[in-house]
């Protein structure tokens, strides 16, 4: 659950969710992310640090130029989040189905 907590905490910030949205299209440099999301470079650096620590993004350098750092999404935490959301949805679906059956039984008894 600690990983899920870190994921949810990191995604609580709209700028970090914006980074995720941009990175869904492909890897980007921090400077481009800052430009697209209208952030200063230091602010973007802080957001990227939180996303890295949560395991949501990672940085890599292309083999042709080690000076360049590109940020990419890491799928694993998003898969864990998706599984958790599915479990919660299933729980509520079961609860609503049970409530529906209860209401229908009571309606039949009143007739």
C-alpha positions in Angstrom: 0.0 0.0 0.0 2.9 2.4 0.5 3.6 2.4 -3.2 -0.1 3.2 -3.9 0.0 6.0 -1.3 3.1 7.5 -2.9 1.4 7.3 -6.3 -1.8 9.0 -5.1 0.2 11.7 -3.2 2.3 12.5 -6.3 -0.8 12.7 -8.5 -2.6 15.0 -6.1 -0.9 17.9 -7.7 -2.3 19.2 -11.0 1.1 20.1 -12.4 2.3 16.6 -11.8 -0.8 15.2 -13.4 0.0 17.5 -16.3 3.5 16.0 -16.6 1.9 12.6 -16.8 -0.5 13.8 -19.5 2.4 15.2 -21.6 4.6 12.1 -21.1 1.8 9.8 -22.3 2.6 11.0 -25.8 6.3 10.2 -25.3 9.5 11.2 -23.5 10.4 14.8 -23.0 13.2 16.9 -21.6 12.6 18.7 -18.3 12.9 22.1 -20.1 10.2 21.2 -22.6 7.9 20.0 -19.7 8.5 23.3 -17.9 7.7 25.2 -21.1 4.5 23.2 -21.9 3.2 23.4 -18.3 4.2 27.0 -17.8 6.5 26.3 -14.9 9.9 27.6 -14.0 12.8 25.2 -14.4 13.3 24.9 -10.6 9.6 24.3 -10.0 9.6 21.6 -12.7 12.6 20.0 -11.2 10.8 19.7 -7.8 7.8 18.2 -9.5 9.9 15.7 -11.4 11.7 14.7 -8.2 8.4 13.9 -6.5 7.3 11.9 -9.6 10.7 10.0 -9.7 10.6 9.2 -5.9 7.0 7.8 -6.4 8.3 5.7 -9.2 6.0 7.3 -11.8 8.7 8.6 -14.1 12.3 7.8 -14.7 15.0 9.6 -16.5 17.3 8.3 -19.2 19.9 9.5 -21.6 19.9 8.6 -25.2 23.0 6.7 -26.2 24.1 9.3 -28.7 24.2 12.1 -26.1 24.6 11.4 -22.4 24.1 15.1 -21.5 20.5 14.9 -22.5 18.0 13.6 -19.9 14.6 12.5 -21.1 11.7 11.7 -18.7 9.5 8.7 -19.4 6.5 7.2 -17.6 6.9 4.0 -15.6 3.9 1.8 -16.2 4.1 -0.3 -13.1 2.7 2.2 -10.6 -0.2 3.1 -12.9 -1.0 -0.6 -13.3 -1.2 -0.9 -9.5 -3.4 2.2 -9.3 -5.7 0.8 -12.0 -6.0 -2.5 -10.1 -6.9 -0.7 -6.9 -9.5 1.4 -8.6 -11.0 -1.7 -10.2 -11.3 -3.4 -6.8 -13.0 -0.3 -5.4 -15.4 -0.1 -8.3 -16.2 -3.8 -8.0 -16.9 -3.3 -4.3 -19.3 -0.5 -5.0 -20.9 -2.4 -7.8 -21.5 -5.4 -5.5 -22.9 -3.0 -2.9 -25.3 -1.3 -5.3 -26.4 -4.7 -6.8 -27.2 -5.9 -3.2 -29.1 -2.7 -2.5 -31.0 -3.0 -5.7 -32.1 -6.6 -4.9 -33.2 -5.5 -1.4 -35.3 -2.6 -2.8 -36.9 -5.0 -5.4 -37.7 -7.6 -2.7 -39.4 -4.9 -0.5 -41.3 -3.6 -3.5 -42.6 -7.1 -4.3 -43.7 -7.6 -0.7 -45.7 -4.4 -0.7 -47.8 -5.5 -3.7 
